[in-house]
């Protein structure tokens, strides 16, 4: 089928919940993908910061084929080698030693909230305005953007919001029933909003002083996206619970929440569960992704190529006065304009480059971690051409 035929079938048979771009993706190799009409694109979006290794990475393909021929699903009624090996690997590369496996970032955040409430015996969760934590009723309530919540009221109780970056407001919001603070290291859907200097350290200190847990949502920022394996390393903090997903499977759905022994021990038999979470196929893929990131030095590539890309964006900012800001770390960057910018996404797609607009007026760039400086140059030239037409 071609692009139009697929789009027509989508409108007929699929619930219309997505604001899609008008192309149907056919296949990809590395950072390059093709649509069903044969058009080629250089991908600077990576499926919402998911495809860390790009498309069709040979090691991931080999793992999927091998594991699918062995065992895809067993349920958590039984033990599997793949699951415990991945859990051990995550303990080795983080400050945590226990994990609960889920299928998505939303599920991971939902589990983190349950764990915090069970451990503390308290109910209130403090989140931040402009945040995004998922689409379930609980995680959309934690999300600090009214547009995601309004159609689904009444929402669950027990959530309070303060401005991201305002540690004083956070301290004042904590009460006797506060169980945890949940926030993103960098607000992704909010426009790649980087926290003020020392803010996350201040939040950590406030949580410690008040015996409140700190849940760090690293669904987008984790696994090399920001130039370190995890963003908590970038900001020098130690959260009590961390949630992960997206890049962990580099396209295969898998997520999880991590905690230390003491906090994790609050979960008892039957307190939480998942039919598909931690299935053998997903865990095998995730192990391969982590090992490949190390073997191919992709975290380092994120840091070096990310800085190269950011410097290019800063050059564009000096050239065009409608660029308000350039921000981000590693390969998680944004250009903020003084205008709505969805049309820039359209223009770039027409030139063969996939980017994304998020927040009110920010262009988000989150390419595969395998992206090269040469590919960056091609994209920046095209973006410069689009900007020059303003």
C-alpha positions, 0 to 999 in steps of 0.5 A: 500500500502507499501513503494515502491508502494507509492513511485512509484506512487509519481514518476508517478503522483506528480511533483518531487520538493522534496528530499524525504526520501525513506519511506512513513509515515503511522501513529503516536502516540506522538513522534513515527511514523510508515511507511507503511512497519511497521517500527517504528521511533522516530521522532526528526524532527517533520515535519520541526518543525511543530508537536509540540504536536507530532502525534495524540494528543487526544486533537487535535483529539477531537477538529478536530472531534468536529469542523469538525462536526460544521463548517470547512469553512465560508470565511472571508466574515463572522465573526466566533467565532473561529477566534476572540477567537484565535486572542484574545489569540495571543494578550494575549501571545504576545506583539501585538494586531492585527493579520492577518491569513494566511495558511503558513509561506510564506504567513505570510511573504508575508503579512508582507512585504506588510504591511511594505510597506503600512505603511511606504510608502517605498519599499525596504526590507533588508534581510540577507544572508543564510536566508529562508522566503518562496517559493513564488516569493516575499519570495524566493527573500527575502530568502538569498540563491541563490540556491532557487532563480536562476531558477526563475529569474527575481525576484521582485525588492526592496530587498537587502541582508547583512550578518546575524550577521553584524549590521554595514553592516545592518546600512550601507545598510539602505537608504531613501527608506528602509521600513523594515528589515526582519530576522529570530531570528535563521536561521533555513534552513541555519543551525540553525545559532544563532545570535551573542550576542546583534546582534538582540538588535543592529538591533532593535536599528538601525531600531528605529534610522532610522524609519524602521520596524523590521519584525521578522520571527518566523515561525520556532522559535515560540511557545516554540521551543527555550525554550520560547514561542517566540524567541523575548523573548529569545533575549529581543527585540520587533519587529514591525511585527512578522510572525508565522506558523508551530507549531501554528497548530501542523500539521494543516496548519495555519499561520499569521502576528502580529503587533501593532495597529498603524502598523496594521492600515495601512491595509485598506479594500481590501488591503490583503486577504486570502480565507482559512486564519483563517478558523474555523477548523484551528483556533480551532486547534490552540487554542487547541495547545496553551492551551495544551502547557500551560497545559502540560508545553511544553515550560518548557519541551522544555527548560529543555529537550533541555538543556539536549539534548544539553549537550549530544551533547556537550559530543559528540563534546568532543569525536569526532573531526569532530564535529565543533559546537553544537548550538541552544536553547531549542529543536531547535538544530544543530550539525555541522560537518566538512563534508557533513552529509546527510549520517548520516540522512540515517544511523539514519533512518536505526536505527529508528530515523528521523533527518534532514540535513540543511545548508551545513553540519549541522544536525538539531534536532527539535523534538516534544515538548513532547519529553522525556529525555528517548527518547533523550537518545535512539537517542543519543546512536544511533547517537554515534554509527553512529559517531563511524563508521566514 
